[in-house]
Amino acid sequence: MTEEAMLYGCVENNAVAQDFLYAHFSPKMLGVCYRFGKNREDAEDMLQEGFIKVFSQIGQYRNEGALEGWIRRIIVHTCINSIKKNKKFTDSVDITFANDVGIREENIPSVMQAKQVVDCIRLLPVGYRTVLNLYAIEGYSHREIGTMLDIEESTSRSQYTRAKAMLEDILVKMDIMLRPKSKASIKMGITATN
Amino acid sequence: MERNLDIDDFERMLKERSDEFKLYPTKRVWHSIYNNIHPGKKWPSIAMCITLISILMLVGYLNTSYIETTVATAGIKANQANAITTYTYYPLFKPSLPNKNIDDNNFTLNNNSNPFGYSASINTNPTTAFYLNKPVSNNKNFSDYIDNKLVGASTPLNINSVAFNNQFNTAKNTLPARGPNAVQIDNYPSNLIAERNASDKSFSDAQTKLIGKEQKNETVTLPSLPSIENTNSVSIDASAEQHKIVAIIPTDDNANIVIVNRNVENLKAGIDYVKSKAVSSNATLLAIAKKDAADKREIFLSDADKAWIENYALYNKPGAKKWAGKLGWQLYVTPSIVYRSLKDVLPSDQDINKEVVQHPSMGVEIGAGILYPIFKGVKIKTGLQLNYTRYNTDAYENSHPVATNITLSNSEMPGQFYQAARTTPYSNYGGITPVKLHNETYQLSIPMGVDFKIAGNDIVQWNVGTTIQPTFVFGGKSYLLSSDKRNFIKETSLLNHFNLNAGFETFISYKLSGFTLQIGPEFRKQLFTTNSKTYTVQEKLTTYGIKFGITKIIK
């Protein structure tokens, strides 16, 4: 089924086309939800809510960008709304000293698997994790993140810096990545938990 | 949206690896999505459930009434015997009768008129008395006769009936039914079917009377029907060893009747006996039958055995079901008009109900239930009810969706609210195309309540009723008002799946042909908000309808 036919079928509320679209995009979108959610069940709930919105709003898709990108934005917004119900993003992690660590490519092993990275991201506190997901992976700016999460832009920046440092530390501790030479020691006291 | 910043190696690595990551969702997710976007597809399963419940109720009803034979049916069968010489025989049994001599008057019952155009009692078996009925000239059916004018049986009939009843008790639960109303009795002439008649008063009281019905029609030749004065003219069959006389004799001017059932050595002696019992010279001997000497099925019992059998039958009667004759099933439908009221949880200077233009619309409630009287004039009731609610909101549709927000409360932090981003093409105050937004819900509820009789008699009554209705909302459409009240957002995910309704009704009921019809106004109020508590605008529905119902008592 071509993407055009699939889109037309979904607009017409055709179950086969909807099934096809879901089967095509749901694995990747569940991966997105999994990075935001507390656990797999939580992620599946987000995916469900997100795809219901996708199918109910598919008539609004203007073919102006990639369909996957459009679906992904809806899924991400659904994840954010879900997280916002339960979490305040002003929670912070007290980091006494954290540098904006520059990690070079030679520190990243070529065999590093996607699941390892995602699992490490999910170890971050929810505030850090959300900002890191939105900025580093989804490509939103700090300004947009601030609007989405009802926080200051500067807060988003600092959260991201700290999240990145913490993730690097986790990756190193788990022997997934080599510790960069410029990495300073990090003292963490987590007040926001998953 | 994309930022114009340099992406360092670490971020690129994160993005690449994360994008590679895939997880395959369980089927539950797709089923939930599918059910949500195709609410109509749920209907087949719900319809199937209702069909199954209806079938179960029907089977239950038939099973509880398998012993109900309308004697009218028997009467009809007798009527269907067109040829004058072809009759269907109905043996009568009254096992609780003590051994009485024919001289006793216990067999005399009052009746105001002879219900039969042409009828007789006849004995074709020494151990069984058969009642022959062929109404020809009036509309009274056999049921009326059995109900009010049954006469007793003689000693041999009595013995036989007790034995029969005893066998019936044993056989009832083990032998397969031959049709819904009959069971075959083992160790008894195979052409006999036992039936019980629920409409028979004696059955209702004692539940022991059995009516055996000979399945096949037999052709017999009746002697001419002599008047009592002409008994001497009745020819006597000299070859008969013994005769049994069964007669219906008017015993007074009111045509009271008595059945006489006695073995006599010769027919004339029997006729004389009948004549001696008649108090009216107009009494008519309706039939005389000859004993079949070749019949070998006679049962001989000692007096002690008879007494034992009668006692056994008396103390081993099938227990009466407490709910029989009380429990009733009901079907009803309530066309209704649905109104809604809104309440903004957040403080506001304006009445939110005035900020939207909404119109009531038609809804309907369809249900089936059971009723049971617990006191005189008080019935409890419960059942299953399908509800469809709908109301309309005036709005405008734009060519492009606009970004907007709805205000939601934080479920874990009471008193805190946040804005959730949404897009919608529907606006409240102005737009390109005026549209009506149909807010609707599909509900399944379990009404539980009480009906009170206010006034009336057995036929016509005025009642009031009230119910509480736990409700499951399994589908619907909801258009939510945005935070700035300028837009409507279609959002079904916030629908409350569980709710509670309260109902109040008053109705007039009328009994007609075994059914009770009812009609009256009904008021139904939704107690909790339609949407999730997190949505700051609370909506409650109010329904006004006219309920039409039909009720049948299960016997």
Interface residues (C-beta under 8 A of the other chain):
Chain A: N13 A15 Q18 D19 Y22 S26 P27 K28 L30 G31 Y34 R35 R40 A43 E44 L47 Q48 E49 F51 I52 F55 S56 Q57 Q60 R73 H77 N81 K84 K85 N86 K88 V101 G102 I103 R104 E105 I108 M112 Q113 A114 K115 Q116 V117 V118 I121 L132 Y135 A136 I137 G139 Y140 S141 H142 E144 M148 D150 K164 L167 E168
Chain B: M1 E2 R3 L5 D8 D9 F10 E11 M13 L14 K15 R17 S18 D19 E20 F21 K22 L23 Y24 P25 T26 R28 V29 W30 S32 I33 Y34 N36 I37 H38 P401 L408 N410 S411 E412 M413 Y418 Q419 A420 A421 T423 P425 K490 T492 S493 T534
